[in-house]
């Protein structure tokens, strides 16, 4: 599986895990949230027959399309229950305000046996997760708990604010949020060019 348009290590890690766990990935139903313009996202666009790629646009209703992407808020998508075989995201979970709601909704939209394959920064020097930013439930204004940090966001020039720095306990957190079996894969794989910080891949399986 060669990633289209080049790739970075964490993208290659997601592609490798997808190939190993879902060898028939071209023929299954996949939802990818916040896709990249390269790497495994481009590969999926080119070869996956039953792919839906989504972005979140605050000014667009769920289920409607903008710039070729379906608008969905991962905390509460408009997809039906047990609709997908695989859900994929790459460095998205550190930008959501309610990760527990995201995992519950992903679980809801996956078929039995389905997989949520995703990358997320996990700080090896931290045991416990630290929240950086919250959202006021009434005013919807940002509450800064730590100094704000923004990452690139292909759907917005403002970038995406980091909401959580996740620690070693992350797998246990995920299992407490939704009824998933959780595995975290770490790499020092020179053959596939996966030697980098934050290249972990989290695999959640719905039984």
Secondary structure, DSSP 8 states (H G I E B T S, - for coil): ---BT---HHHHHHHHHHHHH-TTGGGSEEEEES--SSHHHHHHHHH-TEEEEEE--TTS-TT-EETTEEE--TTS----TT-EEEEEEES-GGG-S-HHHHHHHHHHHEEEEEEEEEE--B-TT-SS-EE-EEE-TTT--EEESS---EE--TT-TT-EE--EEB-TTHHHHHHHHSSEEEEEE---BTTTTB-STT--EEEEEE-
